[in-house]
């Protein structure tokens, strides 16, 4: 169970600011200083596609929840409830609610929604107590359209819980207004040691209420006794056995995510038999080959892959294939995936992990590789991709919005 006082203490003030505009169902008389809000973070939209989307939201006490949605802000006449095999989902941690739009969905449709949570207490199996439902503010989003002439993606990485950097990135993302935000790994300081860390880190920044968050795990995100709790906070992708492999079309861009996993061989003694990333990378290779052949992905003018650890290194850098040190680039990932990326003409790989930005120009049929910066205010970056049917413009920006590097890829 979340320690509510801890949660409040740790959630940055900027992340709670979203609570202010409208709480349409009155809360019982209590103040934020007394008790954590039932809705303990903003909605985090994931898996946005023409047919629907999913929303995660941190909660401060055991609750069920639902999404009220519709095609106008004053007509949220649809309701999506998370249930598994008939039993409505409840959590004292995070609500994860998929929304299927049916014939109200479709490419480019605008959808309005809000999260509602209702406290739940079990006295016995037949004596359940319900508190007053609390609704968050109404939000809006646009379902993606493969035929849209333009798409903008912003990429952040290696935030490592640096609060000031996260706050600055929230501001930059608000300024840039991307259609999709990719969080390209290493979200936690070093490991997820306590269960409450997971929703606090993943579900308190307010940057994906009106756009899709594509979460890509980093090597630190799979460490610690509570790393397995990520699956309770984030919506599962289309294949539950490959939860972080997603291929989505947004306008001229096909966006694909790969999970590089740990930065040392599975047999390294520090993992004590808990690492199985080598067979997982091979399974992802098979998925990648199929995903790149899907008509909606194959037909995209530009295909972009996101993975935390780079797939190419600088001369002399550690490829992570030996027990010495740790990977600066994933030799195992490169062996499994690079031939597939080359064959499919993937234009760009975007990575992080190195805490220093750089651009590796495309050579020998390999895609361009762009690596984002580090967690400190002075080395953090926002990578912005602007795709139209003929060009993909890539810019690496610092936290003031200054361009550090820019490249333009043209349709080959
Ligand atoms: Fe990393």
Boltz pocket constraint, residues with backbone or C-beta under 6 A from the ligand:
constraints:
  - pocket:
      binder: B
      contacts: [[A, 185], [A, 186], [A, 218], [A, 219], [A, 220], [A, 308], [A, 352], [A, 353], [A, 354]]
      max_distance: 6.0
